[in-house]
């Protein structure tokens, strides 16, 4: 149960970082935001 709670905590942070409400914004705005989020994620992981 403890590991499940740890997983969901980490998953929530990652999901919130990448969830950009794609259906609410244009592709021209979505792509740069997605790229920025991925770049930031890579810098945090390495």
mmCIF file of the N, C-alpha and C atoms, coordinates in Angstrom:
data_MODEL
# 
_entry.id   MODEL 
# 
loop_
_atom_site.group_PDB 
_atom_site.id 
_atom_site.type_symbol 
_atom_site.label_atom_id 
_atom_site.label_alt_id 
_atom_site.label_comp_id 
_atom_site.label_asym_id 
_atom_site.label_entity_id 
_atom_site.label_seq_id 
_atom_site.pdbx_PDB_ins_code 
_atom_site.Cartn_x 
_atom_site.Cartn_y 
_atom_site.Cartn_z 
_atom_site.occupancy 
_atom_site.B_iso_or_equiv 
_atom_site.pdbx_formal_charge 
_atom_site.auth_seq_id 
_atom_site.auth_comp_id 
_atom_site.auth_asym_id 
_atom_site.auth_atom_id 
_atom_site.pdbx_PDB_model_num 
ATOM 1   N N  . UNK A 1 1  ? 0.818  -1.196 0.000   1.00 0.00 ? 1  UNK A N  1 
ATOM 2   C CA . UNK A 1 1  ? 0.000  0.000  0.000   1.00 0.00 ? 1  UNK A CA 1 
ATOM 3   C C  . UNK A 1 1  ? 0.867  1.268  0.000   1.00 0.00 ? 1  UNK A C  1 
ATOM 4   N N  . UNK A 1 2  ? 1.963  1.224  0.746   1.00 0.00 ? 2  UNK A N  1 
ATOM 5   C CA . UNK A 1 2  ? 2.854  2.387  0.811   1.00 0.00 ? 2  UNK A CA 1 
ATOM 6   C C  . UNK A 1 2  ? 3.465  2.697  -0.554  1.00 0.00 ? 2  UNK A C  1 
ATOM 7   N N  . UNK A 1 3  ? 3.891  1.652  -1.268  1.00 0.00 ? 3  UNK A N  1 
ATOM 8   C CA . UNK A 1 3  ? 4.491  1.885  -2.586  1.00 0.00 ? 3  UNK A CA 1 
ATOM 9   C C  . UNK A 1 3  ? 3.460  2.422  -3.567  1.00 0.00 ? 3  UNK A C  1 
ATOM 10  N N  . UNK A 1 4  ? 2.220  1.995  -3.428  1.00 0.00 ? 4  UNK A N  1 
ATOM 11  C CA . UNK A 1 4  ? 1.160  2.523  -4.291  1.00 0.00 ? 4  UNK A CA 1 
ATOM 12  C C  . UNK A 1 4  ? 0.956  4.013  -4.036  1.00 0.00 ? 4  UNK A C  1 
ATOM 13  N N  . UNK A 1 5  ? 0.978  4.405  -2.789  1.00 0.00 ? 5  UNK A N  1 
ATOM 14  C CA . UNK A 1 5  ? 0.834  5.822  -2.452  1.00 0.00 ? 5  UNK A CA 1 
ATOM 15  C C  . UNK A 1 5  ? 2.004  6.638  -2.993  1.00 0.00 ? 5  UNK A C  1 
ATOM 16  N N  . UNK A 1 6  ? 3.200  6.097  -2.916  1.00 0.00 ? 6  UNK A N  1 
ATOM 17  C CA . UNK A 1 6  ? 4.369  6.796  -3.455  1.00 0.00 ? 6  UNK A CA 1 
ATOM 18  C C  . UNK A 1 6  ? 4.246  6.936  -4.968  1.00 0.00 ? 6  UNK A C  1 
ATOM 19  N N  . UNK A 1 7  ? 3.824  5.848  -5.621  1.00 0.00 ? 7  UNK A N  1 
ATOM 20  C CA . UNK A 1 7  ? 3.668  5.884  -7.076  1.00 0.00 ? 7  UNK A CA 1 
ATOM 21  C C  . UNK A 1 7  ? 2.637  6.929  -7.482  1.00 0.00 ? 7  UNK A C  1 
ATOM 22  N N  . UNK A 1 8  ? 1.481  6.929  -6.824  1.00 0.00 ? 8  UNK A N  1 
ATOM 23  C CA . UNK A 1 8  ? 0.436  7.869  -7.212  1.00 0.00 ? 8  UNK A CA 1 
ATOM 24  C C  . UNK A 1 8  ? 0.847  9.307  -6.941  1.00 0.00 ? 8  UNK A C  1 
ATOM 25  N N  . UNK A 1 9  ? 1.631  9.522  -5.916  1.00 0.00 ? 9  UNK A N  1 
ATOM 26  C CA . UNK A 1 9  ? 2.120  10.866 -5.630  1.00 0.00 ? 9  UNK A CA 1 
ATOM 27  C C  . UNK A 1 9  ? 3.030  11.359 -6.748  1.00 0.00 ? 9  UNK A C  1 
ATOM 28  N N  . UNK A 1 10 ? 3.962  10.518 -7.160  1.00 0.00 ? 10 UNK A N  1 
ATOM 29  C CA . UNK A 1 10 ? 4.880  10.881 -8.244  1.00 0.00 ? 10 UNK A CA 1 
ATOM 30  C C  . UNK A 1 10 ? 4.112  11.012 -9.557  1.00 0.00 ? 10 UNK A C  1 
ATOM 31  N N  . UNK A 1 11 ? 3.214  10.081 -9.814  1.00 0.00 ? 11 UNK A N  1 
ATOM 32  C CA . UNK A 1 11 ? 2.435  10.116 -11.053 1.00 0.00 ? 11 UNK A CA 1 
ATOM 33  C C  . UNK A 1 11 ? 1.620  11.406 -11.147 1.00 0.00 ? 11 UNK A C  1 
ATOM 34  N N  . UNK A 1 12 ? 1.026  11.833 -10.053 1.00 0.00 ? 12 UNK A N  1 
ATOM 35  C CA . UNK A 1 12 ? 0.234  13.057 -10.058 1.00 0.00 ? 12 UNK A CA 1 
ATOM 36  C C  . UNK A 1 12 ? 1.093  14.268 -10.432 1.00 0.00 ? 12 UNK A C  1 
ATOM 37  N N  . UNK A 1 13 ? 2.296  14.333 -9.893  1.00 0.00 ? 13 UNK A N  1 
ATOM 38  C CA . UNK A 1 13 ? 3.197  15.452 -10.221 1.00 0.00 ? 13 UNK A CA 1 
ATOM 39  C C  . UNK A 1 13 ? 3.570  15.446 -11.699 1.00 0.00 ? 13 UNK A C  1 
ATOM 40  N N  . UNK A 1 14 ? 3.903  14.282 -12.205 1.00 0.00 ? 14 UNK A N  1 
ATOM 41  C CA . UNK A 1 14 ? 4.298  14.172 -13.616 1.00 0.00 ? 14 UNK A CA 1 
ATOM 42  C C  . UNK A 1 14 ? 3.101  14.472 -14.509 1.00 0.00 ? 14 UNK A C  1 
ATOM 43  N N  . UNK A 1 15 ? 1.958  13.922 -14.180 1.00 0.00 ? 15 UNK A N  1 
ATOM 44  C CA . UNK A 1 15 ? 0.757  14.150 -15.000 1.00 0.00 ? 15 UNK A CA 1 
ATOM 45  C C  . UNK A 1 15 ? 0.409  15.638 -15.029 1.00 0.00 ? 15 UNK A C  1 
ATOM 46  N N  . UNK A 1 16 ? 0.452  16.297 -13.896 1.00 0.00 ? 16 UNK A N  1 
ATOM 47  C CA . UNK A 1 16 ? 0.135  17.722 -13.851 1.00 0.00 ? 16 UNK A CA 1 
ATOM 48  C C  . UNK A 1 16 ? 1.128  18.545 -14.654 1.00 0.00 ? 16 UNK A C  1 
ATOM 49  N N  . UNK A 1 17 ? 2.366  18.085 -14.707 1.00 0.00 ? 17 UNK A N  1 
ATOM 50  C CA . UNK A 1 17 ? 3.398  18.800 -15.462 1.00 0.00 ? 17 UNK A CA 1 
ATOM 51  C C  . UNK A 1 17 ? 3.127  18.732 -16.966 1.00 0.00 ? 17 UNK A C  1 
ATOM 52  N N  . UNK A 1 18 ? 2.664  17.577 -17.422 1.00 0.00 ? 18 UNK A N  1 
ATOM 53  C CA . UNK A 1 18 ? 2.479  17.379 -18.852 1.00 0.00 ? 18 UNK A CA 1 
ATOM 54  C C  . UNK A 1 18 ? 1.044  17.574 -19.335 1.00 0.00 ? 18 UNK A C  1 
ATOM 55  N N  . UNK A 1 19 ? 0.087  17.552 -18.448 1.00 0.00 ? 19 UNK A N  1 
ATOM 56  C CA . UNK A 1 19 ? -1.306 17.725 -18.852 1.00 0.00 ? 19 UNK A CA 1 
ATOM 57  C C  . UNK A 1 19 ? -1.540 19.178 -19.244 1.00 0.00 ? 19 UNK A C  1 
ATOM 58  N N  . UNK A 1 20 ? -1.810 19.404 -20.512 1.00 0.00 ? 20 UNK A N  1 
ATOM 59  C CA . UNK A 1 20 ? -1.941 20.769 -21.004 1.00 0.00 ? 20 UNK A CA 1 
ATOM 60  C C  . UNK A 1 20 ? -3.331 21.064 -21.558 1.00 0.00 ? 20 UNK A C  1 
ATOM 61  N N  . UNK A 1 21 ? -4.315 20.235 -21.199 1.00 0.00 ? 21 UNK A N  1 
ATOM 62  C CA . UNK A 1 21 ? -5.673 20.464 -21.679 1.00 0.00 ? 21 UNK A CA 1 
ATOM 63  C C  . UNK A 1 21 ? -5.684 20.639 -23.203 1.00 0.00 ? 21 UNK A C  1 
ATOM 64  N N  . UNK A 1 22 ? -5.160 19.644 -23.895 1.00 0.00 ? 22 UNK A N  1 
ATOM 65  C CA . UNK A 1 22 ? -4.972 19.714 -25.350 1.00 0.00 ? 22 UNK A CA 1 
ATOM 66  C C  . UNK A 1 22 ? -6.228 20.149 -26.090 1.00 0.00 ? 22 UNK A C  1 
ATOM 67  N N  . UNK A 1 23 ? -7.372 19.722 -25.632 1.00 0.00 ? 23 UNK A N  1 
ATOM 68  C CA . UNK A 1 23 ? -8.609 20.052 -26.341 1.00 0.00 ? 23 UNK A CA 1 
ATOM 69  C C  . UNK A 1 23 ? -9.019 21.521 -26.175 1.00 0.00 ? 23 UNK A C  1 
ATOM 70  N N  . UNK A 1 24 ? -8.356 22.253 -25.297 1.00 0.00 ? 24 UNK A N  1 
ATOM 71  C CA . UNK A 1 24 ? -8.728 23.640 -25.041 1.00 0.00 ? 24 UNK A CA 1 
ATOM 72  C C  . UNK A 1 24 ? -7.801 24.668 -25.698 1.00 0.00 ? 24 UNK A C  1 
ATOM 73  N N  . UNK A 1 25 ? -6.660 24.232 -26.219 1.00 0.00 ? 25 UNK A N  1 
ATOM 74  C CA . UNK A 1 25 ? -5.719 25.182 -26.807 1.00 0.00 ? 25 UNK A CA 1 
ATOM 75  C C  . UNK A 1 25 ? -5.367 24.771 -28.235 1.00 0.00 ? 25 UNK A C  1 
ATOM 76  N N  . UNK A 1 26 ? -4.891 25.730 -28.996 1.00 0.00 ? 26 UNK A N  1 
ATOM 77  C CA . UNK A 1 26 ? -4.544 25.462 -30.391 1.00 0.00 ? 26 UNK A CA 1 
ATOM 78  C C  . UNK A 1 26 ? -3.244 24.674 -30.490 1.00 0.00 ? 26 UNK A C  1 
ATOM 79  N N  . UNK A 1 27 ? -3.046 24.050 -31.628 1.00 0.00 ? 27 UNK A N  1 
ATOM 80  C CA . UNK A 1 27 ? -1.823 23.284 -31.857 1.00 0.00 ? 27 UNK A CA 1 
ATOM 81  C C  . UNK A 1 27 ? -0.593 24.180 -31.821 1.00 0.00 ? 27 UNK A C  1 
ATOM 82  N N  . UNK A 1 28 ? -0.722 25.401 -32.345 1.00 0.00 ? 28 UNK A N  1 
ATOM 83  C CA . UNK A 1 28 ? 0.411  26.344 -32.355 1.00 0.00 ? 28 UNK A CA 1 
ATOM 84  C C  . UNK A 1 28 ? 0.870  26.697 -30.939 1.00 0.00 ? 28 UNK A C  1 
ATOM 85  N N  . UNK A 1 29 ? -0.025 26.689 -29.991 1.00 0.00 ? 29 UNK A N  1 
ATOM 86  C CA . UNK A 1 29 ? 0.332  26.971 -28.604 1.00 0.00 ? 29 UNK A CA 1 
ATOM 87  C C  . UNK A 1 29 ? 0.741  25.700 -27.864 1.00 0.00 ? 29 UNK A C  1 
ATOM 88  N N  . UNK A 1 30 ? 0.101  24.590 -28.209 1.00 0.00 ? 30 UNK A N  1 
ATOM 89  C CA . UNK A 1 30 ? 0.360  23.318 -27.532 1.00 0.00 ? 30 UNK A CA 1 
ATOM 90  C C  . UNK A 1 30 ? 1.786  22.815 -27.746 1.00 0.00 ? 30 UNK A C  1 
ATOM 91  N N  . UNK A 1 31 ? 2.242  22.838 -28.976 1.00 0.00 ? 31 UNK A N  1 
ATOM 92  C CA . UNK A 1 31 ? 3.562  22.272 -29.291 1.00 0.00 ? 31 UNK A CA 1 
ATOM 93  C C  . UNK A 1 31 ? 4.712  22.925 -28.533 1.00 0.00 ? 31 UNK A C  1 
ATOM 94  N N  . UNK A 1 32 ? 4.816  24.258 -28.494 1.00 0.00 ? 32 UNK A N  1 
ATOM 95  C CA . UNK A 1 32 ? 5.913  24.865 -27.718 1.00 0.00 ? 32 UNK A CA 1 
ATOM 96  C C  . UNK A 1 32 ? 5.814  24.566 -26.218 1.00 0.00 ? 32 UNK A C  1 
ATOM 97  N N  . UNK A 1 33 ? 4.604  24.549 -25.691 1.00 0.00 ? 33 UNK A N  1 
ATOM 98  C CA . UNK A 1 33 ? 4.433  24.229 -24.267 1.00 0.00 ? 33 UNK A CA 1 
ATOM 99  C C  . UNK A 1 33 ? 4.854  22.798 -23.978 1.00 0.00 ? 33 UNK A C  1 
ATOM 100 N N  . UNK A 1 34 ? 4.472  21.894 -24.860 1.00 0.00 ? 34 UNK A N  1 
ATOM 101 C CA . UNK A 1 34 ? 4.827  20.484 -24.686 1.00 0.00 ? 34 UNK A CA 1 
ATOM 102 C C  . UNK A 1 34 ? 6.342  20.308 -24.766 1.00 0.00 ? 34 UNK A C  1 
ATOM 103 N N  . UNK A 1 35 ? 6.973  20.964 -25.711 1.00 0.00 ? 35 UNK A N  1 
ATOM 104 C CA . UNK A 1 35 ? 8.431  20.891 -25.848 1.00 0.00 ? 35 UNK A CA 1 
ATOM 105 C C  . UNK A 1 35 ? 9.128  21.457 -24.619 1.00 0.00 ? 35 UNK A C  1 
ATOM 106 N N  . UNK A 1 36 ? 8.621  22.565 -24.104 1.00 0.00 ? 36 UNK A N  1 
ATOM 107 C CA . UNK A 1 36 ? 9.216  23.169 -22.907 1.00 0.00 ? 36 UNK A CA 1 
ATOM 108 C C  . UNK A 1 36 ? 9.077  22.240 -21.704 1.00 0.00 ? 36 UNK A C  1 
ATOM 109 N N  . UNK A 1 37 ? 7.919  21.605 -21.568 1.00 0.00 ? 37 UNK A N  1 
ATOM 110 C CA . UNK A 1 37 ? 7.707  20.676 -20.457 1.00 0.00 ? 37 UNK A CA 1 
ATOM 111 C C  . UNK A 1 37 ? 8.646  19.484 -20.572 1.00 0.00 ? 37 UNK A C  1 
ATOM 112 N N  . UNK A 1 38 ? 8.823  18.961 -21.770 1.00 0.00 ? 38 UNK A N  1 
ATOM 113 C CA . UNK A 1 38 ? 9.709  17.823 -21.969 1.00 0.00 ? 38 UNK A CA 1 
ATOM 114 C C  . UNK A 1 38 ? 11.165 18.202 -21.692 1.00 0.00 ? 38 UNK A C  1 
ATOM 115 N N  . UNK A 1 39 ? 11.577 19.374 -22.119 1.00 0.00 ? 39 UNK A N  1 
ATOM 116 C CA . UNK A 1 39 ? 12.933 19.851 -21.856 1.00 0.00 ? 39 UNK A CA 1 
ATOM 117 C C  . UNK A 1 39 ? 13.175 20.000 -20.357 1.00 0.00 ? 39 UNK A C  1 
ATOM 118 N N  . UNK A 1 40 ? 12.199 20.581 -19.666 1.00 0.00 ? 40 UNK A N  1 
ATOM 119 C CA . UNK A 1 40 ? 12.325 20.738 -18.218 1.00 0.00 ? 40 UNK A CA 1 
ATOM 120 C C  . UNK A 1 40 ? 12.383 19.378 -17.519 1.00 0.00 ? 40 UNK A C  1 
ATOM 121 N N  . UNK A 1 41 ? 11.545 18.443 -17.977 1.00 0.00 ? 41 UNK A N  1 
ATOM 122 C CA . UNK A 1 41 ? 11.535 17.107 -17.389 1.00 0.00 ? 41 UNK A CA 1 
ATOM 123 C C  . UNK A 1 41 ? 12.890 16.428 -17.565 1.00 0.00 ? 41 UNK A C  1 
ATOM 124 N N  . UNK A 1 42 ? 13.450 16.533 -18.761 1.00 0.00 ? 42 UNK A N  1 
ATOM 125 C CA . UNK A 1 42 ? 14.764 15.912 -19.022 1.00 0.00 ? 42 UNK A CA 1 
ATOM 126 C C  . UNK A 1 42 ? 15.838 16.522 -18.128 1.00 0.00 ? 42 UNK A C  1 
ATOM 127 N N  . UNK A 1 43 ? 15.786 17.818 -17.876 1.00 0.00 ? 43 UNK A N  1 
ATOM 128 C CA . UNK A 1 43 ? 16.775 18.451 -17.015 1.00 0.00 ? 43 UNK A CA 1 
ATOM 129 C C  . UNK A 1 43 ? 16.610 18.008 -15.558 1.00 0.00 ? 43 UNK A C  1 
ATOM 130 N N  . UNK A 1 44 ? 15.396 17.713 -15.144 1.00 0.00 ? 44 UNK A N  1 
ATOM 131 C CA . UNK A 1 44 ? 15.158 17.260 -13.775 1.00 0.00 ? 44 UNK A CA 1 
ATOM 132 C C  . UNK A 1 44 ? 15.591 15.816 -13.570 1.00 0.00 ? 44 UNK A C  1 
ATOM 133 N N  . UNK A 1 45 ? 15.428 14.994 -14.597 1.00 0.00 ? 45 UNK A N  1 
ATOM 134 C CA . UNK A 1 45 ? 15.706 13.565 -14.481 1.00 0.00 ? 45 UNK A CA 1 
ATOM 135 C C  . UNK A 1 45 ? 17.199 13.274 -14.547 1.00 0.00 ? 45 UNK A C  1 
ATOM 136 N N  . UNK A 1 46 ? 17.920 14.032 -15.361 1.00 0.00 ? 46 UNK A N  1 
ATOM 137 C CA . UNK A 1 46 ? 19.353 13.765 -15.525 1.00 0.00 ? 46 UNK A CA 1 
ATOM 138 C C  . UNK A 1 46 ? 20.197 14.508 -14.535 1.00 0.00 ? 46 UNK A C  1 
# 
